């Protein structure tokens, strides 16, 4: 028997009911989905969903919560608050311990310090923030930018009935994207992407709060797009640095049946740091702009080179979720991907999109003269 969904709005939702048909038929998740593939590795040889769930849960039943080991962190005092800055990976990602986002952002200098650290580290994680309400999350966004629609700018607001992430609505915070995943209808955005690059002006950033975490798996990984650009062969960079690429949304991003499309530079100048990011992520990019007249074979080879940069270990950090952990990443120079490996455990996340308060910085561009010396 399938479990009850994580939110009452899903009980009679047509998309949820369609997707749960596989569970009601006692079939495991499809192996073409990472959630199903990992489950088949963990409990091989079974086509019985209930047997597989029971077997995986038995493997995980003795897990207990604990903290041990050694971390390296930088102690910093800001506005009288003692912070511990734990780097996750050399070029990207820092966990900030010791801050209470409900009160400490009002202290002089704290917002500027956090923003500058975010620009440097590209992705920040705040632990022990489960006391924050959804309205507190809105307030956090407003310290650093503007709250956007669930996918950024309001010129194209997806209303696709095919996207599981748009089925739960908070009437008080309609801009929040609520991301459920349970044993009946598993759900994870397990492919490298930057949010909504199919928008003409993609959002500056996103914040993601974990309310329910699996005991193992379900991490989110972040990839440094500066490193992706630097890692390309020199000849490739010289060839493509002034090119554009076409970004196309999926059926889940349609608005009134229209699939969004935009054109952005392959090499993107970060409007605040001046650094160059590879702005081609192949969740949404399949082609370069037609004016470049790239032969099909050459296009495939170049896209392959760029694809191989996605998720390279040297550019990537991995965040393990706990209830009350919140991440904030720079969508202009970071790719992210959920790890679809946690079924049949549950995961429940809340996301807000952040727009740059300076509207002049919202449109992607490339300016080689702005590179840091």
Beta strands, then each sheet from edge to edge (+ up, - down):
strand 1: 74-78
strand 2: 81-87
strand 3: 94-97
strand 4: 123-126
strand 5: 146-147
strand 6: 177-181
strand 7: 205-212
strand 8: 220-224
strand 9: 244-248
strand 10: 261-265
strand 11: 267-269
strand 12: 276-278
strand 13: 285-288
strand 14: 316-319
strand 15: 326-330
strand 16: 334-338
strand 17: 347-355
sheet 1: 1+ 2- 3+ 4+ 15- 7+ 17- 5+
sheet 2: 1+ 2- 3+ 4+ 15- 7+ 17- 6+
sheet 3: 14+ 8- 16+
sheet 4: 10+ 9- 13+
sheet 5: 11+ 12-
end
